[in-house]
Amino acid sequence: MMHKILVLPGDGIGPEIIQEATKLLNVLRDHFGLSIEIEPGLVGGGAFDATGNPLPNETLQLAKDADAVLLGAVGGPKWESLEIALRPEKGLLGLRSELKLFANLRPAILYPQLAGASTLKPEIVSDLDIMIVRELTGGVYFGQPRGVKTLDSGESMGYNTLVYKESEIERICKVAFEVARTRNKQVCSVDKANVLECTELWRKVATRVGADYPDVTLSHMYVDNAAMQLVRAPKQFDVVVTTNMFGDILSDCAAMLTGSIGMLPSASLDANNKGMYEPIHGSAPDIVGKGIANPLATILSVSMMLKYSFKEPLLAEKIDLAVGKVLTQGLRTPDIYEIDTPGLRQVGTKEMGDAVIAALKE
């Protein structure tokens, strides 16, 4: 079966890391028999510069026709002065909304070779393996009304609306429970039910859905406590399910437990497991063109694509093992390099990508 992949390099370091992922995809096709067809496209700031739209109609149609989308990163200081509707991030949000990618899976896995790179003590983070399931197409990022208006007093007021329908909460919770069944069978639902009525409903629905999964243990936690617990004792978590905004914040916090945000992939899925795959880091404009960006999160995003959208778990595992081999060899991009640690060698984006491909072929 031929799989169509839309590749969107985006902005900043996006083209640099996507180049390494594309090399990997070509190897999967040429050496491992993966039937894929790769189509490039524009999104984000580069798309705005070329077309006046951060999500051109052509790109959106290509995304709808594809079986999966691989995205680099969007955004940067160049476009921050644009009105919100034209900023690069609107291209990303538009893809999520138009493709109905409501379930965002963000694993926070600490490779044992990187235990010393975490800012927390090794005994706190060793063997860390958390899956954060973030609702992606609702909540305060999409709620209406929203905007900035001038009051009668002449003062400006900004406002956004946090809104979730029961059905939206139910479907993301079901994803979390299904994922938990393949792991350690624990789900922690994170909300702010003591303050926000919307997340009070979230807790009620999560509890109701949990009753359909008697083999999975459900717990609840307020988001402020969850943030503290991620730093204090992160290994208590297995699967975390939460709202769009809370998931955005908590997943970045969890990323740093693993040594670098440059290590973590993500999958954004629709109801049929069609997905958009991307590293969770941003466009990193401060290191653009230096050839030092970590491509491993993007490479691991390809692994997630194989697992969730293409049903190729064995190929996905080969990629994961290849990344592990490279780390065991001591290769490190600057974000995961530990100074004065014997056996490590600092490498750039291209050399890291080439090393993973070499390990994959072994």
N, C-alpha and C positions, 0 to 999 in steps of 0.2 A: 504493500500500500504506500502510495506516494504522500508524503507530508509536506505541506506548504508552510514555509516559515517566513514571516515578514521581519526583517532586521532593521531596527531603528537606532542608529548610533546616537543621535541627539546632540547634546552640547558638551562643552568642557572636555573632560577626559573620556566621555562616552565613545567617540570614535577610536581611541587608543585601546580601550578594553574590549570593545566589540570586535576589533580586528583580531585579537587573540581568540575570542570565542568563535569567530567565523572560521579561522584556521582549524580549530577543533572540529567544527561541524563538517568541514571538508574531509578531514581524516575519518570521521565516523562514516561518511558516505563512501569514500574511496577504499578504505581498508577494512571496514566492519560491515559494509553492505546496508547501511541505513538509507532508505529511499527518501530523499529530501530534495526540495526545490527552494532555493533561497532568493527572496525578492527584497531589495533595499527600498527604504522610504525615508521621508523627512518628518520630523516632529520637533516641537519645542522652539527654542530661539532661532535655530538655523532655518526652520520651516517658516517662521515669521519673516526673517530677513528675505527669504526667497519668494514668499507668496503673500505675505501680510496676514497670515493665519498660522497660529501655533499647531493646529491640527487641520491640514488641508483636506479637502473632500477626497482627493485621490488617495491619500494615506489612510483615511478612515475606511474607504472601500476595500483597499488592499488588506487592511486588518480584518475586516468582516469576511473576506474570502479566504484568509489564511487559516491554517489549523492551529498555529501558535505564533506569538509575537515575542521577539527578543529585543529588549530595550536597553540602551546604555544608561544615559542620564539626561536630564533637562535642566535648563536654567543657568543663571549667572548674572553678575553685576551689570552686564551690558544691557539687559532687558528689564531691570528693576524699576525704571522710570515709566514703563508702559502702564496703561490702565490695566486693572486686574484681568479683564476679559481677554486681553491680548498677550498676557505673560506666558512664558514657556510652560509653566506648571499647568495651565489650562489645557494644554495639549494632552498631558498625562491624565488629568482628571476626565477629560472628554473621552479618551480611549476606555478608561475604566467604566464610565457610565454607558457609552454607546454599545460596548461589548458585553455589558451586564456582568462584569467581573466583580462579583460581590464578596468573594471569599479570598482573603489574602493570607497565605501561609508563609510565616517567617521563622525558619528554624534558627535557633541559637545553639550551635554545637561547638564545643571547644576541642579542637584537635589536641591530643596529648602532647604533641611536639611544641605547642604554643602556650602551655600552661604558664611559663615564665613571662609571657608577653602581656598577660592580663594585668590590669591595675589592682586586682584583688589577689589575696594570698592563694597559692596553688591549692591548698587543702580546701578552700572555699569553692573553687571553680573546676577542679579536676573532675573529669567525666561528665561535665555539664552537657545536657541535651534537653532543650526546651523547644516546644513548638508554640508559637504565638499565632492564633487564628484571629485575624482582624477583619471586622466588617468593613467593606470598602466603598460602597456606593450610596450610603446613607449618612445620617448623623449631621453634625454641625457643618461639615464641609460642603454639603449639598442642600441643607435645609433652606426653606424660604419662609418669610421674607428675610432679606439680607441687604446690607448696604451701609452707606453713610449719609445722613441727612442733617440739615441745619434746623435747629429748634427755633421757636419764636424768640428766644432770648439771644439768638445769634450764635450760640455755641453749637459746635458740631457733635454729633452722636453716631457712633458705629454700632451696628447690631447684626447678630447672626442667630439663627434658629436651630436648636437641637431638636430633631424630630426622628422618631422611629415608629414604623408600623409593626404590629404584632407579627405579621408574616415575615418581615425582614429579620427580626430577632430570631424567630423560630428556625429559619433556614440556615443562618450562620451557626447557631448552636448545634444543629444537626451535623453540620460539617465537623465541628469540634469534637463531638462525641464519636463520630465515625473514625476520625483520625486517632482519637484516644484508644479506640479498640485495637489499633495496630501497634500501640505503644504500651505504656504502663497503666492504662485504664484509669487515668485521673484527669478531671477537668476542673480548672479554677475559673469561674466567671467573675470578671472584674467590672465594677460599676461604681457609681456614687449615689446609691439609692437613698442615703440619708439626707441628701440635699436636692437631687434632681428627680422630678417625677418621671421623666422619660426613662431614666435608668432604674427607677423603682419598677416600672413595667418590664424592663429588661430582666431584672432578677426574677420576677414572677414567671415570665415565659421560659427562662433558662431552667427554672425549677420544674416546670411542667414537662419540658422536653426531656429533662434528665430522668424523669420517671419511666420513660420508654427505653432507657438504657440501664437496667438494674445491675449490669456487670461493670458499669463505670461509676466511680466515686465522684460526686459533684461537691465542690465547695464554692463559697462566695467570698470576695474580698473587695474592700473599697480601694479605689485606684491609688490614693496617697499611700496607703499601707502596702499595696502591691509594689509600688516603686521602691519603698524602703526594703521590703523583703527580697526583691531582686538583688539588692546589694548586700543584704545581711546573710541570706541563706538561699541562694538561687536554686539549689538542687531539690528544694521542696516542690518545685513546679514540674509538671509533665506537659500538659496542654493548657494554655491560657486562651480564653475567648473573651473578646471585649469589643467596644465600639470603635468607630473609625479614628477619632481623635486620640482616645486613650491608647489604642493599639499603635498608632503612629509614634507616640512618645515612649511607651514601654518597650517597643521592639528596638528602638535605637539605644535605649538604656541596656537592654539585654545584649545588644551587639558588642558593646564595649567589654562585657564580661569575657568575651571570647578572644580578646587580644587586639582586635581591630574591626572596625565597621567594614573594612575592605575584604573581610572573609565571608560575609553573609549574603546568601542569595535569597530570592523570594519568588513565590508563584501567586498570581492573581487569577482565580478560576471562575468560570461561569457554572451553570447547573449541569453542563455536560462535560466538564473538565477541559474545555478549550481554555487556554491560558495565555497570559502575558507574563514573561519571565524577565526579571531584572535584579541587579544588585541593589541592596537597600541604601547604599551610600549615594551622595549627591554628585554634582558635576565637578566638584573640587577645582574651581578656577585657579587656585593658587599654584597648582602643580601641572597645569595644562602644558603639553609640549615638552615636558622634562623627561618623559619616558620612564617614570618611576611609579606610576599608578599600579595598584595591586589588581591583577585581572582574575584572581581566584574566585571572587564572589560571582563574577559574570560566568566563568567556566562552570561553577557549581549551579548556577541558574540553568545552564544547558542540561545538567544532570537532572534537575527537577522537571524540566520540560520532557525529558525522556521518560521519567517515572510517571508523571501525572497525565500528560496529554497524549504521549505516543505509546504508553504501556510497554516500555522497554526497560524493565527494572535491572536486567543484567548489564546492559550497556551503561545505565546510570551508575551502577555500583563500580564498574570499571573506571569511570571518571573519578568517583570519590576516592577509590584506592590510589589512582594516579596522583591526585593532589596530596594524599598522605605520603606517598613515596617521595615526592619532591620536598616536602617539609622535612622528612626524615634525612634526606640528603643535606639538609642545612641551608637550602636556598631561601632567602627572605627578601621581599621588597621592603623599602624603608619603614613602612607602617608597622611591620611585624618583626623588625630587626632588633635584637637585644644586644646592646653595646657590651663589649668585654665578655661575651659568651663564646667559649671555644667551639669550633666546628661549624660556625655559621658564616655564610657568604652573602653579601648584599648584592642583589641583582635588580634589573629593571623590568619593565612590563613585558617586553618582547622575550627576554631570556626566560622569564618565569613561564610564559605561555609555551615556548618551545620545550621547556623541561617537562611540562605536564604531557605534551603530545608524545615526547620520547618515552616517558614512563608508561603512557597508555599503550604504546606499540610493543612494549617489552613482553 
